[in-house]
């Protein structure tokens, strides 16, 4: 019988500069993916709000659910951005890059499907409103157009 008492953890080998850079590039891509997922979830909520305009209780339920998803993703996004900055300042922190994983829409009951929907909505947004700042609010007509564009894109995927 072998017990792990008194044994040392194996020392992690330092990453090569090329490996650190490769992982930093990958994490930056994950950050972009997370930003898009957050925006896509917000767009999804906008569409649901328009669809269920006469049902305030339903909208409130969706709002709570998607606010939680957005908050969880925003927290993970901040952690990822902080890790990028920490490794830039101190490359000896690079080992943390291998321990950090990004899972968009993690707070949703079906994160993969929600991320897929968010992605389709962000792409539709890019086609309909190129160059438009994401901070600009939508009119009802713009939300409807975006929803129609996304529905067509979803149909083309299946």
N, C-alpha and C positions, 0 to 999 in steps of 0.2 A: 504494500500500500504506500502510495506516495502522496505526501502533503506538500502544499506550496509554501509552507512556512519557511521563512529565512531565505527564500530564493529571490533573486533580483529580477526585475523586469528587464527584458532585453532592451538594450539601448537602441533608440531609433537612429538610423543612419541619416545624416543630413542630406537634404535634397540638393541636386545639382542646380546651378542657376537656371539652366534651360528647363528643368522640371518645375522649378518655382514659377518661372514665367508662363509655362504651359498651364499650370493650375490657376494662376492669376487670370489669364485670358479666359479660361473656362468659368471661373467664378464671376468675372465681369459679364459674360454671356448669360449666366444664370441670373444675375442681378437684372439684366435687361428683360429676361423672360419673366421674372417676378414682377417687375414694373408693369409689363404688358398684362399679366394675369390680374393684377390689382385693378388696372383700368378696365379690363374686359369684364370683370365681375361687376364693377360699377355700371358699365354700359348694360349688362344683362339686367341689373336691377331697374335701370331706367326703362327698358323695354317692358319688363313685367309690371312696373308701375303704370305704364300707359295702358297695357292690356287689362289690368284689373282696376282701372280708375274709379269705378263705382263701388269698390270693395275695400274700404279703409282698413278693416281688420286683417285682411289677407296681405295688403301692402305692408302693414306694420310687422306681420310675421316674417315676410321676406326681408324687410329692412333689418330686423334683428339678426336673421341668419347671415345675410351678406355682410353686415357690419362686422360680425365676428370673423368671417373669412378674411375680409379686408384687413382687420386689425391684426390677425395672426400673421398674415403675409407681410404687412408693414413692419411688424416686429422682426420677422426673419430677414427682411430686406435691410433693416438698420444693422442687424448683426453682421450680415454679409458685407455691407459697406464698411463697417468698423473693422472687420477682419482684413479687408483689402488695405485700408489705411495703416493698420498695425503692421502688416507684412512689409508695406512700403517703407515704413519708418525703421523697422527692425526685422531684417530678413531671417533672423534666427527663429522667428515665430512661424515660419513657413510650414512646419509640421501640422499646424492647426488647419491648414488648407485641406489636408486629406481627411480630416475629421468632420468637416462641415458639409452638410448636404442641403440642397434647396429643394423643397417640395411645394410648388405653387398650389394654392387652394386647399392646403392641408386641413383647414377647419371645416371643409365641406364634406357632406356624407359620401360623395363620389368625386374625389379630387381630380382624377384624370379626366372625367367627362366635363367637369366644370372648367378645367383649364382648356380643354378643347373648345368649348363654347366661347370662353373668354378670348382665345386666340382668333377664332373666326370673327368675332365682333371687332377686335382691334384691327384685323385686316380689312374688314368692311369699312370701318371708320377711316382707315388710311386711303381707301379707294374713293370714298364719298367726300372726304374733307381733307384733301392733301394740304399739309402745311398749317393746318388749324391747331392752335394750342389746345392741349387737353384740358386746360383749366376753364375754357369757355363753356358756358352752359348751353344746353340744347333747347330749341323750341320744340313744341309738340310735333310739328311737321318733320323736323330733323330726326327726332327720335323714331318716328314712324318710318321714315325713309331708311334709317340705319337698321331697324328691325327687319324690314322687307329685304334689304340687301343681305343681311345675315341669314335669313331664312332660305334665300336662294343659294347662298354659299353652303349651308348645311345640307340642302337637298342634293347639291352637286357632289358632296363628300360621300353620301350613302349610296 
